[in-house]
Structures are given as structure tokens and as C-alpha cells.
Amino acid sequence: MTYENLDSDLINALLEDGRRSLRSLAEELDVSVTTVSNHLRDLEDEGIIEGYTPRLDYDALGYDVTAVMHLKVEGSALTDVTDLLANEPQMVSVYEVTGDYDVLAVGKFKNTDDMNRQIKALLNEAPIRESNTSVVLNAVSENEQFDLDAGDA
């Protein structure tokens, strides 16, 4: 193995199983444990690897409703609204976007009553001019990560 693609290969191996030991990674990548450890530390220090967390099945935990909210925000309140949304525990994604709306947010809720209550609270609390909420009927693909091509990392 050349070190040229080591970071990409290391990331791809961790995407398959983030709980892999340094030893098993080193064996697969045909490098020393110290080399794997040093490259991992560098990737973490550079902010490329942000952490190691479990991937949850929210449906299995009772969060059966996924809502996609499009929001138009009052004047200069964009940062306030996105910060508020980002701090809501059930919001899994918050984006500033182009187009007809300013913000797109995705939330997971136990049921439609829970969703309705939280959206109403948000609309009463934040300077939002307009909202459009869609309920997801079927998540075809969600929270997927993709393998890096050699040389991407």
C-alpha cells in the first residue's frame, strides 16, 4: 500500500465499521498500527473525522414522523432562526438554502401531534414569515455516507 491513498482508504474502512480496532485497520491497509494511529489523529485534528457515533434507526425508537420544513425568515433573523433550529434536539438537519425559502430543516417526531406542537411553538417563537411543512411518506435513502475516491482525503 502506498501512503498516497491511505487517508481515503482509512476513512472508507471506518465508514464500513467505525468500531474497528487500530490493529484490524492496520492489517487491512497493510501498514503499521502506529501509521494508522498517526493518520487518524491527523484526520481528527484537521476536522475531517469529527467523531465516532452510532447510526440510529429513529423509527425503531418510536420517531415515526419525519418532517421537512421550508421557512421564509424575517429580514436579518436568519442566523437567529438557524441557531434556534440547530439547538432543537429533534432537528436532525438544518440548512440555509437558495430559492423561494431561506431555511430547510428536517426533524424527527414521535407522532403528528408531537410534530404539530413543536412546529407551532417554533412559529410562535421565531421571526418566520412563511412555512411549508412536508411529512415524509417513505425514506428511500437517509443519512447515507459515501466512500471516498482515492485522493479525496
ChimeraX attribute file (.defattr): number of C-alpha atoms within 10 A of each C-alpha:
attribute: neighborCount
match mode: 1-to-1
recipient: residues
	/A:1	10
	/A:2	8
	/A:3	12
	/A:4	11
	/A:5	15
	/A:6	20
	/A:7	20
	/A:8	18
	/A:9	23
	/A:10	20
	/A:11	19
	/A:12	18
	/A:13	17
	/A:14	17
	/A:15	16
	/A:16	12
	/A:17	10
	/A:18	14
	/A:19	11
	/A:20	12
	/A:21	12
	/A:22	16
	/A:23	15
	/A:24	13
	/A:25	19
	/A:26	17
	/A:27	13
	/A:28	13
	/A:29	18
	/A:30	14
	/A:31	16
	/A:32	14
	/A:33	17
	/A:34	12
	/A:35	15
	/A:36	22
	/A:37	15
	/A:38	12
	/A:39	16
	/A:40	18
	/A:41	13
	/A:42	14
	/A:43	17
	/A:44	13
	/A:45	11
	/A:46	10
	/A:47	10
	/A:48	12
	/A:49	14
	/A:50	10
	/A:51	8
	/A:52	10
	/A:53	8
	/A:54	7
	/A:55	8
	/A:56	9
	/A:57	9
	/A:58	14
	/A:59	13
	/A:60	8
	/A:61	9
	/A:62	12
	/A:63	16
	/A:64	14
	/A:65	20
	/A:66	25
	/A:67	19
	/A:68	18
	/A:69	18
	/A:70	21
	/A:71	23
	/A:72	18
	/A:73	21
	/A:74	14
	/A:75	9
	/A:76	9
	/A:77	13
	/A:78	19
	/A:79	11
	/A:80	13
	/A:81	23
	/A:82	20
	/A:83	12
	/A:84	14
	/A:85	23
	/A:86	16
	/A:87	12
	/A:88	13
	/A:89	9
	/A:90	17
	/A:91	17
	/A:92	15
	/A:93	14
	/A:94	20
	/A:95	14
	/A:96	14
	/A:97	12
	/A:98	9
	/A:99	6
	/A:100	9
	/A:101	16
	/A:102	19
	/A:103	22
	/A:104	21
	/A:105	19
	/A:106	20
	/A:107	22
	/A:108	21
	/A:109	20
	/A:110	16
	/A:111	13
	/A:112	14
	/A:113	11
	/A:114	13
	/A:115	19
	/A:116	12
	/A:117	10
	/A:118	16
	/A:119	17
	/A:120	10
	/A:121	11
	/A:122	16
	/A:123	14
	/A:124	10
	/A:125	11
	/A:126	17
	/A:127	17
	/A:128	19
	/A:129	11
	/A:130	13
	/A:131	15
	/A:132	11
	/A:133	14
	/A:134	11
	/A:135	14
	/A:136	13
	/A:137	9
	/A:138	8
	/A:139	8
	/A:140	6
	/A:141	6
	/A:142	6
	/A:143	10
	/A:144	6
	/A:145	9
	/A:146	9
	/A:147	14
	/A:148	16
	/A:149	11
	/A:150	13
	/A:151	11
	/A:152	10
	/A:153	15
